[in-house]
Amino acid sequence: MKWGSVTERFWNRVDKLADKSCWLWLGPKTPTGYGRMRAFGQDTYAHRVSWVLYNGNIPKNLSVLHYCDNTSCVNPKHLWIGTQDDNLKDMVKKGRSYKGPRHWVYASPEKHARGEKHWWAKLNKSQIVKIRKRYRKGGITQKQLAAEYHVAPSTIGAIVNHVNWK
């Protein structure tokens, strides 16, 4: 594949607003918002293509990371090279870790099904209350409750210890 072809297809899918703002990818995206395109003989992320077009090859075992935390951004001024560990540290520092206030579960709770609304849920709220009461009362093990409710003993353990269904 010719570089000119990749460059042209790349720019046809970018909304370049201003030099200081994010350049948004308008082409296909992953469910988490990362741009995708076919380039250099493989399917790849659009922000990686942007890095290669502006800065050259990406060193082996390194990732292209976003300063702006906008997964659709392909502005090379918003990108940096780092390890997966760098990416995780950046995520925690910016409050995007699972327990951080900027994580999508907390930033957009309406997009995160919890409790019996979660597609994996096998139990409902009234069953959870009964399980906790019966276990607290004693005379029944987590293993017995698990067999009765057709779930794993670890599931019952997480319920009675308030790890799940808080």
MDTraj code that builds the backbone (N, CA, C; nanometers):
import mdtraj as md
import numpy as np

residues = "MET LYS TRP GLY SER VAL THR GLU ARG PHE TRP ASN ARG VAL ASP LYS LEU ALA ASP LYS SER CYS TRP LEU TRP LEU GLY PRO LYS THR PRO THR GLY TYR GLY ARG MET ARG ALA PHE GLY GLN ASP THR TYR ALA HIS ARG VAL SER TRP VAL LEU TYR ASN GLY ASN ILE PRO LYS ASN LEU SER VAL LEU HIS TYR CYS ASP ASN THR SER CYS VAL ASN PRO LYS HIS LEU TRP ILE GLY THR GLN ASP ASP ASN LEU LYS ASP MET VAL LYS LYS GLY ARG SER TYR LYS GLY PRO ARG HIS TRP VAL TYR ALA SER PRO GLU LYS HIS ALA ARG GLY GLU LYS HIS TRP TRP ALA LYS LEU ASN LYS SER GLN ILE VAL LYS ILE ARG LYS ARG TYR ARG LYS GLY GLY ILE THR GLN LYS GLN LEU ALA ALA GLU TYR HIS VAL ALA PRO SER THR ILE GLY ALA ILE VAL ASN HIS VAL ASN TRP LYS".split()
xyz = np.array([
    [0.0842, -0.1179, 0.0000],
    [0.0000, 0.0000, 0.0000],
    [0.0889, 0.1245, 0.0000],
    [0.0508, 0.2206, -0.0782],
    [0.1300, 0.3429, -0.0899],
    [0.0988, 0.4386, 0.0252],
    [0.2020, 0.5111, 0.0701],
    [0.1857, 0.6088, 0.1775],
    [0.0821, 0.7139, 0.1402],
    [0.0843, 0.7576, 0.0137],
    [-0.0102, 0.8598, -0.0305],
    [-0.1532, 0.8160, -0.0129],
    [-0.1797, 0.6893, -0.0404],
    [-0.3135, 0.6332, -0.0263],
    [-0.3577, 0.6353, 0.1196],
    [-0.2684, 0.5949, 0.2107],
    [-0.2998, 0.5944, 0.3536],
    [-0.3232, 0.7371, 0.4014],
    [-0.2354, 0.8279, 0.3627],
    [-0.2458, 0.9677, 0.4051],
    [-0.3770, 1.0289, 0.3588],
    [-0.4123, 1.0056, 0.2346],
    [-0.5359, 1.0624, 0.1795],
    [-0.6590, 1.0052, 0.2501],
    [-0.6622, 0.8737, 0.2673],
    [-0.7757, 0.8112, 0.3358],
    [-0.7842, 0.8567, 0.4812],
    [-0.6692, 0.8746, 0.5452],
    [-0.6659, 0.9227, 0.6825],
    [-0.7290, 1.0615, 0.6911],
    [-0.6820, 1.1555, 0.6088],
    [-0.7300, 1.2935, 0.6169],
    [-0.8761, 1.3086, 0.5764],
    [-0.9262, 1.2169, 0.4932],
    [-1.0678, 1.2218, 0.4559],
    [-1.1589, 1.1877, 0.5732],
    [-1.1019, 1.1345, 0.6799],
    [-1.1823, 1.0921, 0.7956],
    [-1.1485, 1.1708, 0.9225],
    [-1.0847, 1.2854, 0.9074],
    [-1.0448, 1.3651, 1.0245],
    [-1.1129, 1.5005, 1.0211],
    [-1.1694, 1.5408, 1.1354],
    [-1.2235, 1.6754, 1.1516],
    [-1.1193, 1.7558, 1.2285],
    [-1.0393, 1.8317, 1.1537],
    [-0.9290, 1.9091, 1.2106],
    [-0.9827, 2.0471, 1.2478],
    [-1.0209, 2.0624, 1.3741],
    [-1.0867, 2.1847, 1.4186],
    [-0.9905, 2.3017, 1.4291],
    [-0.8907, 2.2893, 1.5121],
    [-0.7917, 2.3947, 1.5307],
    [-0.6645, 2.3298, 1.5820],
    [-0.5538, 2.3997, 1.5691],
    [-0.4237, 2.3439, 1.6060],
    [-0.4167, 2.3020, 1.7521],
    [-0.4917, 2.3708, 1.8406],
    [-0.4821, 2.3419, 1.9832],
    [-0.5878, 2.2432, 2.0321],
    [-0.6864, 2.2136, 1.9498],
    [-0.7930, 2.1250, 1.9964],
    [-0.7791, 1.9855, 1.9366],
    [-0.8626, 1.8972, 1.9849],
    [-0.8601, 1.7598, 1.9349],
    [-0.9027, 1.7553, 1.7885],
    [-0.8378, 1.6683, 1.7131],
    [-0.8781, 1.6394, 1.5761],
    [-0.9553, 1.5085, 1.5847],
    [-1.0837, 1.5142, 1.5547],
    [-1.1695, 1.3993, 1.5764],
    [-1.1736, 1.3056, 1.4568],
    [-1.1662, 1.1768, 1.4858],
    [-1.1749, 1.0726, 1.3842],
    [-1.3216, 1.0530, 1.3488],
    [-1.3544, 1.0625, 1.2198],
    [-1.4925, 1.0519, 1.1738],
    [-1.5236, 0.9157, 1.1125],
    [-1.4211, 0.8332, 1.0965],
    [-1.4401, 0.7013, 1.0366],
    [-1.4886, 0.5995, 1.1382],
    [-1.4763, 0.4711, 1.1049],
    [-1.5208, 0.3646, 1.1955],
    [-1.4500, 0.3721, 1.3303],
    [-1.5242, 0.3328, 1.4354],
    [-1.4688, 0.3373, 1.5711],
    [-1.5005, 0.2077, 1.6455],
    [-1.4174, 0.1807, 1.7466],
    [-1.4431, 0.0684, 1.8366],
    [-1.5548, 0.1102, 1.9316],
    [-1.6128, 0.0167, 2.0075],
    [-1.7155, 0.0550, 2.1055],
    [-1.6656, 0.1549, 2.2099],
    [-1.5345, 0.1614, 2.2333],
    [-1.4808, 0.2564, 2.3304],
    [-1.4381, 0.3883, 2.2656],
    [-1.4658, 0.4055, 2.1364],
    [-1.4439, 0.5328, 2.0695],
    [-1.3124, 0.5493, 1.9961],
    [-1.2250, 0.4488, 1.9973],
    [-1.0989, 0.4585, 1.9239],
    [-1.1253, 0.4430, 1.7748],
    [-1.0661, 0.5339, 1.6954],
    [-1.0796, 0.5251, 1.5511],
    [-1.0069, 0.4023, 1.4968],
    [-1.0632, 0.3427, 1.3911],
    [-1.0031, 0.2245, 1.3283],
    [-0.9923, 0.2495, 1.1784],
    [-0.8856, 0.1964, 1.1200],
    [-0.8739, 0.2005, 0.9744],
    [-0.7756, 0.0945, 0.9261],
    [-0.7824, 0.0631, 0.7996],
    [-0.6886, -0.0300, 0.7393],
    [-0.5713, 0.0533, 0.6873],
    [-0.4527, 0.0222, 0.7374],
    [-0.3331, 0.0960, 0.6956],
    [-0.2112, 0.0072, 0.7132],
    [-0.1165, 0.0212, 0.6248],
    [0.0096, -0.0527, 0.6338],
    [-0.0142, -0.2041, 0.6349],
    [-0.1176, -0.2480, 0.5629],
    [-0.1453, -0.3902, 0.5492],
    [-0.2174, -0.4541, 0.6655],
    [-0.2720, -0.3745, 0.7564],
    [-0.3434, -0.4327, 0.8705],
    [-0.4477, -0.3356, 0.9237],
    [-0.5433, -0.3879, 0.9996],
    [-0.6384, -0.3014, 1.0704],
    [-0.5654, -0.2445, 1.1909],
    [-0.5782, -0.1145, 1.2118],
    [-0.5063, -0.0508, 1.3210],
    [-0.5862, 0.0676, 1.3740],
    [-0.5410, 0.1209, 1.4855],
    [-0.6048, 0.2383, 1.5439],
    [-0.5625, 0.3640, 1.4683],
    [-0.6586, 0.4549, 1.4520],
    [-0.6333, 0.5786, 1.3783],
    [-0.5284, 0.6655, 1.4474],
    [-0.5258, 0.6688, 1.5799],
    [-0.4261, 0.7529, 1.6474],
    [-0.2850, 0.6972, 1.6258],
    [-0.2724, 0.5667, 1.6059],
    [-0.1417, 0.5073, 1.5744],
    [-0.0986, 0.5469, 1.4328],
    [-0.1950, 0.5506, 1.3405],
    [-0.1658, 0.5941, 1.2036],
    [-0.1196, 0.7390, 1.2056],
    [-0.1878, 0.8220, 1.2836],
    [-0.1490, 0.9618, 1.2966],
    [-0.0050, 0.9736, 1.3459],
    [0.0291, 0.8961, 1.4469],
    [0.1662, 0.8995, 1.5003],
    [0.2678, 0.8644, 1.3915],
    [0.2407, 0.7569, 1.3175],
    [0.3340, 0.7121, 1.2122],
    [0.3462, 0.8175, 1.1035],
    [0.2355, 0.8782, 1.0622],
    [0.2400, 0.9796, 0.9568],
    [0.3212, 1.1020, 0.9989],
    [0.3154, 1.1390, 1.1270],
    [0.3841, 1.2595, 1.1745],
    [0.5220, 1.2350, 1.2332],
    [0.5409, 1.1195, 1.2948],
    [0.6644, 1.0973, 1.3709],
    [0.7459, 0.9757, 1.3282],
    [0.6928, 0.8939, 1.2412],
    [0.7641, 0.7726, 1.2008],
    [0.7177, 0.6527, 1.2813],
    [0.7887, 0.5436, 1.2678],
    [0.7483, 0.4171, 1.3275],
    [0.7360, 0.4238, 1.4798],
    [0.6488, 0.3403, 1.5310],
    [0.6279, 0.3277, 1.6749],
    [0.7254, 0.2217, 1.7249],
    [0.8089, 0.2536, 1.8228],
    [0.9028, 0.1540, 1.8747],
    [0.8306, 0.0283, 1.9241],
    [0.8954, -0.0844, 1.9043],
    [0.8373, -0.2129, 1.9433],
    [0.8049, -0.2150, 2.0935],
    [0.6923, -0.2751, 2.1277],
    [0.6440, -0.2907, 2.2659],
    [0.6023, -0.1598, 2.3330],
    [0.5844, -0.0545, 2.2539],
    [0.5362, 0.0715, 2.3099],
    [0.3995, 0.1043, 2.2513],
    [0.3258, 0.1872, 2.3227],
    [0.1913, 0.2263, 2.2828],
    [0.1885, 0.3743, 2.2493],
    [0.0869, 0.4138, 2.1735],
    [0.0613, 0.5551, 2.1475],
    [-0.0506, 0.5959, 2.2424],
    [-0.0214, 0.6913, 2.3310],
    [-0.1127, 0.7317, 2.4377],
    [-0.1657, 0.8730, 2.4130],
    [-0.2769, 0.9055, 2.4754],
    [-0.3409, 1.0368, 2.4594],
    [-0.3166, 1.1256, 2.5815],
    [-0.2658, 1.2461, 2.5594],
    [-0.2600, 1.3457, 2.6664],
    [-0.4017, 1.3925, 2.6999],
    [-0.4847, 1.4048, 2.5956],
    [-0.6175, 1.4646, 2.6092],
    [-0.7240, 1.3670, 2.6582],
    [-0.6932, 1.2394, 2.6632],
    [-0.7880, 1.1356, 2.7062],
    [-0.9107, 1.1245, 2.6163],
    [-0.9030, 1.1766, 2.4967],
    [-1.0124, 1.1661, 2.4003],
    [-0.9770, 1.0537, 2.3031],
    [-1.0455, 0.9403, 2.3145],
    [-1.0095, 0.8236, 2.2336],
    [-1.0265, 0.8469, 2.0839],
    [-1.1090, 0.9432, 2.0439],
    [-1.1304, 0.9741, 1.9026],
    [-1.0278, 1.0727, 1.8467],
    [-0.9438, 1.1279, 1.9327],
    [-0.8489, 1.2304, 1.8903],
    [-0.7305, 1.1691, 1.8155],
    [-0.6957, 1.2321, 1.7033],
    [-0.5792, 1.1891, 1.6241],
    [-0.4786, 1.3031, 1.6063],
    [-0.4935, 1.4102, 1.6847],
    [-0.3991, 1.5216, 1.6770],
    [-0.2642, 1.4739, 1.7309],
    [-0.1586, 1.4755, 1.6482],
    [-0.0292, 1.4258, 1.6940],
    [0.0279, 1.5033, 1.8127],
    [-0.0156, 1.6271, 1.8330],
    [0.0298, 1.7048, 1.9482],
    [-0.0344, 1.6550, 2.0782],
    [-0.1382, 1.5738, 2.0660],
    [-0.2066, 1.5182, 2.1830],
    [-0.1625, 1.3742, 2.2111],
    [-0.0656, 1.3253, 2.1358],
    [-0.0228, 1.1864, 2.1483],
    [0.1193, 1.1777, 2.2025],
    [0.1486, 1.0690, 2.2714],
    [0.2830, 1.0443, 2.3218],
    [0.3083, 0.8945, 2.3247],
    [0.4344, 0.8591, 2.3242],
    [0.4748, 0.7186, 2.3253],
    [0.5038, 0.6771, 2.4693],
    [0.4551, 0.5595, 2.5070],
    [0.4811, 0.5093, 2.6409],
    [0.4515, 0.3610, 2.6504],
    [0.4818, 0.3058, 2.7644],
    [0.4558, 0.1643, 2.7895],
    [0.3124, 0.1478, 2.8402],
    [0.2684, 0.0238, 2.8500],
    [0.1368, -0.0026, 2.9073],
    [0.1340, 0.0431, 3.0539],
    [0.2461, 0.0269, 3.1226],
    [0.2562, 0.0730, 3.2611],
    [0.2392, 0.2252, 3.2690],
    [0.3007, 0.2983, 3.1750],
    [0.2822, 0.4445, 3.1688],
    [0.1347, 0.4792, 3.1516],
    [0.0669, 0.4024, 3.0655],
    [-0.0739, 0.4269, 3.0386],
    [-0.1584, 0.4042, 3.1641],
    [-0.1284, 0.2993, 3.2385],
    [-0.2023, 0.2707, 3.3619],
    [-0.1776, 0.3772, 3.4681],
    [-0.0524, 0.4216, 3.4818],
    [-0.0204, 0.5272, 3.5790],
    [-0.0918, 0.6572, 3.5427],
    [-0.0973, 0.6887, 3.4130],
    [-0.1653, 0.8083, 3.3648],
    [-0.3150, 0.7988, 3.3952],
    [-0.3723, 0.6804, 3.3760],
    [-0.5132, 0.6581, 3.4026],
    [-0.5456, 0.6830, 3.5502],
    [-0.4641, 0.6298, 3.6401],
    [-0.4862, 0.6473, 3.7838],
    [-0.4683, 0.7942, 3.8223],
    [-0.3622, 0.8571, 3.7715],
    [-0.3328, 0.9971, 3.8030],
    [-0.4479, 1.0896, 3.7619],
    [-0.5139, 1.0575, 3.6506],
    [-0.6208, 1.1423, 3.5994],
    [-0.7601, 1.1004, 3.6484],
    [-0.7655, 1.0029, 3.7388],
    [-0.8937, 0.9625, 3.7965],
    [-0.9799, 0.8784, 3.7051],
    [-0.9199, 0.8129, 3.6049],
    [-0.9962, 0.7302, 3.5124],
    [-0.9926, 0.5820, 3.5490],
    [-0.9255, 0.5472, 3.6603],
    [-0.9238, 0.4069, 3.7011],
    [-1.0636, 0.3693, 3.7475],
    [-1.0869, 0.2410, 3.7660],
    [-1.2216, 0.1938, 3.7981],
    [-1.2797, 0.2644, 3.9207],
    [-1.1972, 0.2994, 4.0160],
    [-1.2481, 0.3664, 4.1358],
    [-1.2375, 0.5183, 4.1266],
    [-1.1874, 0.5689, 4.0157],
    [-1.1711, 0.7129, 4.0004],
    [-1.2986, 0.7822, 3.9554],
    [-1.3130, 0.9098, 3.9880],
    [-1.4358, 0.9834, 3.9563],
    [-1.4584, 1.0043, 3.8068],
    [-1.3513, 0.9922, 3.7258],
    [-1.3669, 1.0131, 3.5815],
    [-1.3874, 0.8825, 3.5052],
    [-1.3913, 0.7685, 3.5766],
    [-1.4172, 0.6427, 3.5087],
    [-1.5595, 0.6461, 3.4537],
    [-1.5825, 0.5845, 3.3377],
    [-1.7129, 0.5945, 3.2727],
    [-1.8265, 0.5392, 3.3576],
    [-1.7995, 0.4457, 3.4478],
    [-1.9048, 0.3900, 3.5340],
    [-1.9646, 0.5007, 3.6202],
    [-1.8807, 0.5939, 3.6674],
    [-1.9270, 0.7023, 3.7532],
    [-1.9647, 0.8261, 3.6720],
    [-1.8911, 0.8498, 3.5635],
    [-1.9190, 0.9676, 3.4816],
    [-2.0492, 0.9508, 3.4032],
    [-2.0826, 0.8273, 3.3642],
    [-2.2050, 0.7994, 3.2882],
    [-2.2767, 0.6777, 3.3478],
    [-2.3293, 0.6881, 3.4696],
    [-2.3900, 0.5708, 3.5341],
    [-2.5075, 0.5131, 3.4563],
    [-2.5739, 0.5966, 3.3772],
    [-2.6883, 0.5477, 3.2997],
    [-2.6471, 0.4450, 3.1939],
    [-2.5177, 0.4428, 3.1592],
    [-2.4671, 0.3475, 3.0597],
    [-2.4197, 0.2173, 3.1229],
    [-2.4237, 0.2093, 3.2559],
    [-2.3706, 0.0926, 3.3260],
    [-2.4828, 0.0245, 3.4034],
    [-2.5291, -0.0883, 3.3515],
    [-2.6371, -0.1620, 3.4178],
    [-2.5841, -0.2265, 3.5453],
    [-2.6547, -0.2067, 3.6545],
    [-2.6148, -0.2635, 3.7829],
    [-2.7268, -0.3528, 3.8351],
    [-2.6900, -0.4393, 3.9307],
    [-2.7882, -0.5248, 3.9960],
    [-2.8601, -0.6144, 3.8977],
    [-2.9908, -0.6285, 3.9163],
    [-3.0671, -0.7197, 3.8321],
    [-3.0804, -0.6715, 3.6883],
    [-3.0462, -0.5451, 3.6621],
    [-3.0509, -0.4929, 3.5247],
    [-2.9291, -0.5339, 3.4427],
    [-2.8237, -0.5800, 3.5117],
    [-2.7028, -0.6227, 3.4411],
    [-2.7324, -0.7508, 3.3647],
    [-2.6818, -0.7612, 3.2447],
    [-2.7149, -0.8750, 3.1585],
    [-2.6620, -1.0077, 3.2102],
    [-2.5660, -1.0083, 3.3028],
    [-2.5160, -1.1327, 3.3619],
    [-2.5925, -1.1732, 3.4868],
    [-2.6755, -1.0857, 3.5383],
    [-2.7416, -1.1095, 3.6673],
    [-2.8300, -1.2340, 3.6620],
    [-2.8114, -1.3193, 3.7616],
    [-2.8948, -1.4389, 3.7748],
    [-2.9910, -1.4242, 3.8920],
    [-2.9683, -1.3230, 3.9735],
    [-3.0479, -1.3022, 4.0943],
    [-3.1121, -1.1638, 4.0908],
    [-3.2189, -1.1483, 4.1692],
    [-3.2808, -1.0164, 4.1800],
    [-3.2656, -0.9648, 4.3231],
    [-3.3102, -0.8431, 4.3453],
    [-3.2883, -0.7771, 4.4736],
    [-3.3518, -0.8531, 4.5909],
    [-3.4727, -0.9043, 4.5723],
    [-3.5389, -0.9763, 4.6822],
    [-3.4634, -1.1045, 4.7176],
    [-3.4057, -1.1713, 4.6179],
    [-3.3258, -1.2906, 4.6452],
    [-3.1995, -1.2545, 4.7235],
    [-3.1395, -1.1430, 4.6914],
    [-3.0186, -1.0972, 4.7604],
    [-3.0494, -1.0727, 4.9082],
    [-3.1610, -1.0059, 4.9352],
    [-3.2014, -0.9778, 5.0734],
    [-3.2219, -1.1095, 5.1493],
    [-3.2899, -1.2062, 5.0862],
    [-3.3148, -1.3368, 5.1500],
    [-3.1845, -1.4112, 5.1774],
    [-3.0941, -1.4092, 5.0797],
    [-2.9651, -1.4782, 5.0960],
    [-2.8903, -1.4207, 5.2153],
    [-2.8839, -1.2891, 5.2249],
    [-2.8110, -1.2245, 5.3350],
    [-2.8749, -1.2549, 5.4703],
    [-3.0079, -1.2494, 5.4764],
    [-3.0773, -1.2778, 5.6025],
    [-3.0535, -1.4219, 5.6456],
    [-3.0682, -1.5151, 5.5542],
    [-3.0532, -1.6572, 5.5872],
    [-2.9100, -1.6884, 5.6296],
    [-2.8148, -1.6269, 5.5636],
    [-2.6748, -1.6540, 5.5989],
    [-2.6408, -1.5938, 5.7354],
    [-2.6908, -1.4726, 5.7610],
    [-2.6665, -1.4056, 5.8891],
    [-2.7269, -1.4854, 6.0047],
    [-2.8451, -1.5412, 5.9799],
    [-2.9154, -1.6204, 6.0807],
    [-2.8346, -1.7439, 6.1197],
    [-2.7594, -1.7975, 6.0242],
    [-2.6782, -1.9172, 6.0502],
    [-2.7540, -2.0438, 6.0119],
    [-2.6836, -2.1566, 6.0224],
    [-2.7462, -2.2844, 5.9923],
    [-2.7407, -2.3224, 5.8450],
    [-2.6864, -2.2355, 5.7607],
    [-2.6742, -2.2661, 5.6186],
    [-2.5395, -2.2133, 5.5687],
    [-2.4755, -2.2908, 5.4849],
    [-2.3433, -2.2507, 5.4343],
    [-2.3573, -2.1772, 5.3010],
    [-2.2497, -2.1098, 5.2640],
    [-2.2473, -2.0434, 5.1338],
    [-2.2622, -2.1455, 5.0218],
    [-2.2023, -2.2606, 5.0407],
    [-2.2092, -2.3666, 4.9388],
    [-2.3539, -2.4144, 4.9202],
    [-2.4264, -2.4287, 5.0303],
    [-2.5666, -2.4704, 5.0216],
    [-2.6522, -2.3638, 4.9529],
    [-2.6292, -2.2388, 4.9877],
    [-2.7018, -2.1294, 4.9225],
    [-2.6713, -2.1250, 4.7733],
    [-2.5448, -2.1459, 4.7387],
    [-2.5043, -2.1452, 4.5981],
    [-2.5774, -2.2542, 4.5206],
    [-2.5862, -2.3732, 4.5779],
    [-2.6560, -2.4835, 4.5108],
    [-2.8049, -2.4510, 4.4947],
    [-2.8642, -2.3929, 4.5980],
    [-3.0069, -2.3594, 4.5949],
    [-3.0398, -2.2539, 4.4893],
    [-2.9500, -2.1554, 4.4741],
    [-2.9750, -2.0456, 4.3801],
    [-2.9048, -2.0643, 4.2449],
    [-2.8398, -2.1765, 4.2270],
    [-2.7728, -2.2114, 4.1003],
    [-2.6664, -2.1088, 4.0602],
    [-2.5848, -2.0718, 4.1581],
    [-2.4716, -1.9816, 4.1332],
    [-2.3481, -2.0406, 4.2009],
    [-2.2328, -1.9830, 4.1751],
    [-2.1082, -2.0307, 4.2352],
    [-2.0996, -1.9887, 4.3820],
    [-2.0332, -2.0696, 4.4654],
    [-2.0135, -2.0301, 4.6061],
    [-1.9437, -1.8947, 4.6193],
    [-1.8538, -1.8638, 4.5272],
    [-1.7856, -1.7334, 4.5324],
    [-1.8842, -1.6184, 4.5112],
    [-1.9890, -1.6429, 4.4332],
    [-2.0929, -1.5412, 4.4128],
    [-2.1658, -1.5138, 4.5436],
    [-2.2009, -1.6201, 4.6142],
    [-2.2681, -1.6051, 4.7442],
    [-2.1756, -1.5336, 4.8427],
    [-2.0471, -1.5704, 4.8423],
    [-1.9504, -1.5046, 4.9296],
    [-1.9436, -1.3555, 4.9039],
    [-1.9431, -1.3171, 4.7758],
    [-1.9384, -1.1749, 4.7404],
    [-2.0661, -1.1033, 4.7817],
    [-2.1792, -1.1733, 4.7773],
    [-2.3070, -1.1132, 4.8177],
    [-2.3117, -1.0928, 4.9686],
    [-2.2810, -1.1970, 5.0462],
    [-2.2919, -1.1859, 5.1923],
    [-2.1869, -1.0932, 5.2518],
    [-2.0760, -1.0739, 5.1818],
    [-1.9710, -0.9821, 5.2280],
    [-1.9847, -0.8426, 5.1684],
    [-2.0947, -0.8181, 5.0980],
    [-2.1260, -0.6877, 5.0385],
    [-2.0207, -0.6405, 4.9379],
    [-1.9555, -0.7353, 4.8714],
    [-1.8642, -0.6990, 4.7619],
    [-1.9477, -0.6738, 4.6365],
    [-2.0456, -0.7610, 4.6108],
    [-2.1423, -0.7426, 4.5021],
    [-2.2749, -0.7041, 4.5644],
    [-2.3579, -0.6387, 4.4872],
    [-2.4899, -0.5954, 4.5318],
    [-2.4775, -0.5074, 4.6561],
    [-2.3951, -0.4039, 4.6454],
    [-2.3732, -0.3131, 4.7581],
    [-2.5012, -0.2371, 4.7868],
])
top = md.Topology()
chain = top.add_chain()
for i, resn in enumerate(residues, 1):
    res = top.add_residue(resn, chain, resSeq=i)
    for name in ("N", "CA", "C"):
        top.add_atom(name, md.element.get_by_symbol(name[0]), res)
traj = md.Trajectory(xyz[None], top)
